[in-house]
Amino acid sequence: MTEETRQTESLLPYDSWTEDAMREVALRALDHASEHGLPGEHHFYLTFRTDLPGVSIPAHLKARYPEEMTIVLQHQFWDLKVDRSQGFVTAGLSFGGVPATLVIPIAALTAFWDPHVRVGLRFPSAESSAREPAQAAQPAPMAEQAEELPAAAPAEEAESPAQVVSLDAFRRRPGRDGA
């Protein structure tokens, strides 16, 4: 590689700024859904780290998904809220027919996907922060409001059982689609 073609290292945090902007897109979509409901066929897959401080999910889900989990916000969810000042997204879901409130720190979000319009965003900082040595866990400010009940992600049919879905099938793989 010649000096002219070598990538210059930036003294500005463009990667961080870009991720913050993409995270804001996801938060605005969640805000819109919390205020107006989901329009048309839109629905969201939210993937988040379950092993980061501040995440509050039922114990049986934590045991089943010790590192990462995906929830679907489509037909059966309630009390969706984005609290930027506290740094949390909360949503009520039913898992196995038992309602629960999930508290997810915004920093724990690793992906957002709206399959209706094929908009997908990844947030690598949450993935890399989970690999760093764990800090002392601090209770989530809103964790007191979250009930420790089992919960379930909404499914395609309003009456069908809940499912947690992996986004691996939607991710681009190197060497495909001309990439």
C-alpha positions in Angstrom: 0.0 0.0 0.0 1.4 3.4 -0.9 1.4 6.4 1.3 -1.4 8.0 -0.8 -3.8 5.1 -0.5 -3.3 4.4 3.2 -6.2 5.3 5.4 -5.4 8.3 7.6 -6.3 7.8 11.2 -8.9 10.3 12.3 -8.4 12.4 15.4 -12.2 12.8 15.5 -14.5 10.1 16.8 -16.5 9.6 13.5 -17.3 5.9 14.3 -18.8 6.9 17.7 -20.7 9.8 16.1 -22.1 7.6 13.4 -23.3 5.0 15.8 -24.9 7.6 18.0 -26.8 8.9 15.0 -28.0 5.4 14.0 -29.0 4.7 17.6 -31.0 8.0 17.5 -32.9 6.7 14.4 -33.9 3.6 16.3 -34.9 5.6 19.3 -37.1 7.9 17.2 -38.8 4.9 15.7 -39.5 3.5 19.1 -40.7 7.0 20.3 -43.1 7.1 17.4 -44.4 3.7 18.1 -44.9 4.5 21.8 -46.9 7.7 21.0 -48.8 6.6 17.9 -48.6 2.8 17.7 -47.0 0.9 14.9 -48.2 2.2 11.5 -49.2 -0.3 8.8 -47.1 -3.5 8.7 -44.1 -2.0 10.6 -42.7 -4.0 13.5 -39.4 -4.0 15.2 -36.8 -6.5 16.3 -34.7 -5.2 19.1 -31.5 -7.1 20.0 -29.8 -6.3 23.2 -27.1 -7.5 25.6 -28.6 -9.2 28.6 -25.3 -9.3 30.5 -24.8 -5.6 30.9 -25.6 -3.6 34.0 -29.0 -2.1 34.2 -30.8 -4.8 32.1 -33.9 -6.0 33.9 -35.5 -9.1 32.4 -37.2 -12.2 34.0 -34.7 -14.7 35.5 -35.8 -17.5 33.3 -35.0 -15.4 30.2 -31.7 -14.3 31.6 -30.8 -18.0 32.1 -31.9 -18.9 28.6 -30.2 -15.8 27.0 -27.2 -15.1 29.2 -25.5 -12.7 26.7 -27.9 -11.5 24.0 -31.7 -11.6 23.3 -34.0 -10.4 20.5 -37.6 -9.2 21.2 -40.3 -8.5 18.6 -42.5 -5.4 19.0 -45.5 -6.1 16.8 -48.9 -7.2 18.1 -48.6 -7.8 21.8 -46.6 -5.2 23.7 -47.6 -2.3 25.9 -46.1 0.6 27.8 -43.3 1.1 25.3 -41.2 4.1 26.6 -37.9 5.7 25.6 -36.4 7.6 28.5 -33.3 9.4 27.1 -32.6 11.2 30.4 -32.4 7.9 32.3 -30.9 6.0 29.3 -33.5 3.2 29.1 -36.1 1.7 26.8 -38.9 -0.2 28.6 -41.6 -2.4 27.2 -44.3 -4.7 28.5 -44.4 -8.1 26.9 -45.9 -11.4 27.6 -43.7 -14.5 27.8 -45.5 -17.8 28.0 -48.7 -15.9 28.8 -47.1 -14.2 31.8 -46.7 -10.4 31.5 -43.4 -8.7 32.3 -41.8 -5.3 32.0 -38.3 -5.3 30.3 -35.9 -2.5 31.1 -33.2 -2.2 28.6 -30.4 0.4 28.8 -30.0 2.2 25.5 -26.3 1.4 25.6 -27.2 -2.3 25.7 -29.0 -2.2 22.3 -26.9 -4.1 19.7 -29.4 -4.1 16.7 -32.7 -2.6 15.5 -34.5 -4.1 12.5 -37.8 -3.1 10.8 -38.4 -6.0 8.4 -41.4 -4.3 6.7 -39.1 -1.7 5.1 -35.8 -3.7 5.5 -34.2 -1.1 7.7 -31.5 -2.6 10.0 -29.0 -0.9 12.2 -26.2 -2.4 14.3 -24.6 -0.9 17.3 -21.1 -2.5 17.8 -20.2 -0.5 20.9 -22.7 -2.6 23.0 -21.1 -5.8 21.7 -17.6 -4.6 22.4 -18.4 -3.3 25.9 -19.7 -6.7 26.9 -16.3 -8.2 26.1 -14.6 -5.7 28.4 -14.2 -6.7 32.1 -17.5 -6.5 33.9 -17.9 -3.5 36.2 -19.8 -3.7 39.4 -23.4 -4.0 38.4 -25.5 -1.0 39.4 -29.3 -1.3 39.7 -31.3 0.2 37.0 -33.1 3.4 38.1 -36.4 2.0 36.7 -35.7 -1.6 37.7 -37.9 -1.2 40.7 -40.9 -0.7 38.3 -40.1 -3.9 36.4 -41.9 -6.9 37.7 -39.8 -10.1 37.9 -42.4 -12.1 36.0 -41.8 -14.3 33.0 -42.4 -12.4 29.7 -42.9 -13.3 26.0 -42.1 -11.6 22.7 -45.1 -10.9 20.4 -45.5 -13.4 17.6 -47.0 -13.0 14.1 -50.5 -14.1 15.2 -52.0 -12.3 18.1 -53.0 -15.6 19.8 -49.9 -17.6 18.8 -47.1 -18.5 21.3 -44.2 -16.0 21.8 -40.9 -16.4 20.0 -37.5 -14.9 20.4 -35.8 -14.6 17.0 -32.2 -14.4 16.1 -31.2 -11.8 13.5 -28.4 -14.0 12.1 -30.7 -14.9 9.1 -31.0 -11.2 8.2 -27.3 -10.2 8.4 -25.2 -9.8 5.3 -22.4 -12.2 5.0 -19.1 -11.2 3.3 -18.9 -12.4 -0.3 -22.7 -12.4 -0.9 -24.8 -10.0 -2.9 -21.6 -8.8 -4.7 -20.3 -7.4 -1.4 
